[in-house]
């Protein structure tokens, strides 16, 4: 499904892709501004393979980069991009694996497989009439605390976040492992405080917390 030019313009303005897979006169082409090259591929697999080679060069140099699938592709083989450094955006085929840091989809027929970790500012967005189809995916929230120890007699717990958030417009959900009410104070981009209506019992206890934007 073709998308308005404004969508692509916004994507380029906000994300500045390093490697772009497109079609010119029906021929798949890989455009890499960072490498100052344009490669006309033999077929879809050749295009992805070439883009993957460029992506690996950047990943090996510890350079974070974006690979934009501007058009839909139908590769025969399976390809795995480096999820640590490469953010994949666009019409990502089923057999292209590894995603990290959030995704934007132009095509509602996209089906994803792999692991996705949601971090601040991440998003999964579908443009058009429906929602992207996501299969065999484990979506995890990176901003959480499991079985966090609470000292005996404690009436509050200060939490320091593992990342710096973009703002304080987030919700905190807590599951204390003893019978108590709780409320949140002191929300900042680096942490917050959990207050307890009933102090932690003798011997101490624990709780779970998770943040949602």
C-alpha positions in Angstrom: 0.0 0.0 0.0 1.6 3.3 -1.1 1.9 6.0 1.5 1.7 9.8 1.1 5.0 11.5 0.4 4.5 13.4 3.7 4.9 10.2 5.6 8.2 9.5 3.9 9.3 13.1 4.3 8.6 12.9 8.1 10.5 9.6 8.3 13.5 11.0 6.6 13.4 14.2 8.6 13.1 12.4 12.0 15.2 9.3 11.4 17.7 10.0 8.5 18.0 6.4 7.3 21.6 5.2 6.6 20.6 2.3 4.3 17.5 2.4 2.1 16.0 -0.4 0.0 13.8 0.9 -2.8 12.8 0.2 -6.3 13.7 2.1 -9.5 11.9 1.0 -12.6 10.9 -2.2 -10.9 14.5 -3.0 -10.0 15.4 -3.3 -6.3 18.1 -0.8 -5.3 20.1 -0.2 -2.2 20.9 3.5 -1.4 23.5 4.2 1.2 24.1 7.9 1.8 26.7 7.2 4.5 28.7 5.1 1.9 27.9 7.4 -1.0 26.6 4.6 -3.2 23.6 3.2 -5.0 23.5 -0.5 -5.8 21.1 -2.0 -8.4 20.4 -5.5 -7.1 19.7 -8.6 -9.2 16.7 -9.5 -7.1 15.1 -9.0 -3.6 17.5 -11.4 -1.9 20.5 -9.7 -3.4 19.2 -6.3 -2.2 18.7 -7.5 1.4 22.1 -9.3 1.3 23.8 -6.2 0.1 22.1 -4.0 2.7 22.9 -6.5 5.4 26.6 -6.4 4.4 26.6 -2.6 4.8 24.7 -2.9 8.1 27.3 -5.3 9.4 30.1 -3.0 8.5 28.5 -0.2 10.6 27.6 -2.6 13.4 31.2 -3.9 13.5 32.3 -0.3 14.0 29.8 0.0 16.8 27.8 2.6 14.8 24.0 2.8 15.4 22.1 3.0 12.2 18.7 2.7 10.5 17.8 0.4 7.6 14.6 1.6 5.8 12.7 -1.0 3.8 10.9 1.7 1.7 9.2 -0.9 -0.5 7.8 -4.4 0.1 10.2 -7.3 -0.6 9.8 -11.1 -1.0 13.1 -12.7 -0.2 13.6 -16.5 -0.4 16.4 -16.7 2.2 16.5 -15.7 5.8 18.5 -12.7 7.0 19.4 -11.6 10.5 20.4 -7.9 11.1 22.4 -6.9 14.2 19.7 -6.0 16.7 22.2 -4.1 18.9 23.0 -1.4 16.3 20.5 -1.7 13.5 16.9 -0.3 13.7 14.8 -1.7 10.9 11.9 0.5 9.6 9.3 0.0 6.9 8.0 -3.1 5.0 10.1 -5.6 6.8 9.7 -9.2 5.4 8.8 -12.1 7.6 12.2 -13.7 7.2 14.3 -10.7 8.2 14.9 -11.1 11.9 16.1 -9.1 14.9 14.5 -5.8 16.0 15.4 -3.4 18.7 14.3 0.0 19.8 10.8 0.2 18.3 9.4 0.0 14.8 7.3 2.0 12.3 5.4 0.1 9.7 3.9 1.4 6.5 2.3 -1.8 5.4 -0.5 -3.3 7.4 0.2 -6.8 6.1 3.6 -6.9 7.8 4.1 -10.0 10.0 7.0 -9.9 12.5 8.9 -12.6 14.1 11.6 -12.2 16.7 12.2 -10.4 20.0 11.3 -6.7 20.5 12.4 -4.8 23.6 10.5 -1.5 24.2 12.6 1.3 25.4 11.8 5.0 26.0 10.3 6.7 22.9 9.8 3.2 21.2 6.6 2.6 19.3 4.9 0.1 17.2 2.7 2.0 14.7 0.4 0.9 11.8 -0.5 3.3 9.1 -3.7 2.8 7.1 -6.8 0.8 7.6 -5.7 -1.7 10.3 -3.0 -2.8 12.7 0.2 -4.7 11.8 0.0 -8.4 12.4 2.6 -9.5 15.0 3.3 -13.2 15.4 5.8 -15.2 17.5 7.0 -12.1 19.2 8.0 -11.6 22.8 7.5 -7.9 23.7 9.2 -7.0 26.9 9.3 -3.8 28.9 12.9 -2.8 29.8 11.8 -0.5 32.6 10.8 -2.7 35.5 11.9 -4.2 38.7 11.2 -7.8 39.7 11.3 -9.0 43.3 12.9 -5.8 44.6 13.8 -6.2 48.3 12.1 -4.0 50.9 13.7 -3.8 54.3 11.7 -4.7 57.4 9.9 -1.7 58.8 10.4 0.4 55.6 7.6 2.8 54.8 9.0 3.9 51.4 11.4 2.7 48.7 13.4 5.0 46.4 13.8 3.6 42.9 16.5 4.7 40.5 15.7 3.9 36.9 18.2 2.1 34.6 17.7 4.7 31.9 16.9 8.4 31.8 13.4 9.0 30.6 12.4 11.7 28.2 9.8 13.2 30.6 7.8 12.3 33.7 4.6 11.5 31.9 4.6 7.9 32.8 2.6 5.6 35.1 4.0 3.3 37.8 2.3 0.1 38.7 3.4 -1.7 41.9 2.7 -5.2 43.3 3.8 -5.3 47.0 4.2 -8.8 48.4 2.6 -7.9 51.7 -0.8 -6.4 52.4 -0.4 -2.6 52.0 -1.6 0.4 50.1 0.9 2.4 48.2 1.4 5.7 46.4 4.1 7.3 44.2 5.9 10.6 44.9 8.9 12.4 43.6 8.6 11.3 40.0 11.6 12.4 37.9 13.2 11.3 34.7 15.6 9.2 36.7 13.5 7.7 39.4 10.6 7.9 41.9 9.6 6.9 45.4 7.1 4.2 46.4 5.4 4.9 49.7 3.6 2.2 51.8 0.5 2.6 54.0 1.7 -0.4 56.1 5.4 -0.8 56.8 7.2 -3.9 55.5 6.8 -6.8 57.8 9.4 -8.4 60.1 12.1 -10.1 58.0 11.4 -7.7 55.1 9.6 -8.4 51.9 9.7 -7.5 48.2 7.7 -5.9 45.4 7.5 -5.7 41.6 7.1 -2.4 39.7 6.8 -1.6 36.0 6.5 1.7 34.1 4.2 2.4 31.2 4.1 5.5 29.0 
